[in-house]
Amino acid sequence: MAQKIIAGVTIDVNEEGYFTNPAQWTKEIAVEIAREEGIQLTDKHLAVLDFLRERFSKGEALTIRSVGNSGIIDIKGFYGLFPGAPMKKAAKVAGIPKPASCV
Amino acid sequence: MANEEFPIKKICLICAKGTIEDVYAALVMGNGAVMEGIETKMFFTFFGLDAITKKTMNNLHTGVVGNPAMRMPGGLPFPTILGALPGVEAGVSAMMRSQMEKLDIPPVKEFLEMIEAGGGEIYACKLAMDMFKLKKDDLWEGVKEVLTVGQFYEKSGGLQTQIIFT
């Protein structure tokens, strides 16, 4: 298992940079990872990250549709917050594993 | 490695059939590409037009006659003769749609809206529309343009582009 120092804290990550222990996540760390991805975190970003972390902790699938139905943001807005590959980027910043869902 | 050096940058999907499974195969691949940040264009032709026609898009069926992979609930083979009975195809199709809903797979219209929200583009085939006497107004309002095959190829150019016929 690889390790990475983010915001002064040592984090366990896999070879793609996803957290292997979501409990190590903090907001300060999220800000740092987001910056590496070229994203300046806002409250909207953080609300989405909280939503994803909560779904992950309940064992629910991380689908783009669930984000769209979260009441936090619509799907277009989600693509705007995490440009390119929103689900993967958001999961990385949220400190949870790479989403394994096809939708 | 070649697949890291030359990732897919653009996907052009062609959907020519109107069964639930054919349309969803195209939609899942299209939406999946958009989610990966791949430029995505979807081209609907022949019976695939049902998926982008307002009247039919949310009521697609699956073929229950002559489908050897069809099973009864519980796994026994589905007798072809059963599929010929009135209402069976509609019932099986409704069951398939409800199974998909449980997996968070959206209805066709919502799925297309998701693809569009991520920047994917949806096109219809001019020749098939002429054949089925469909007008642009009959189509879902998110359809970007009605194209000839030549226009489709013009939009499909570029290195690291794949054209997939589902």
Interface residues (C-beta under 8 A of the other chain):
Chain A: A61 T63 I64 R65 S66 G68 D74 I75 K76 Y79 P83 G84 A85 P86 M87 K88 S101 C102 V103
Chain B: V28 N31 G32 M35 E36 G37 L103 D104 I105 P106 E110 E113 M114 A117 G118 G119
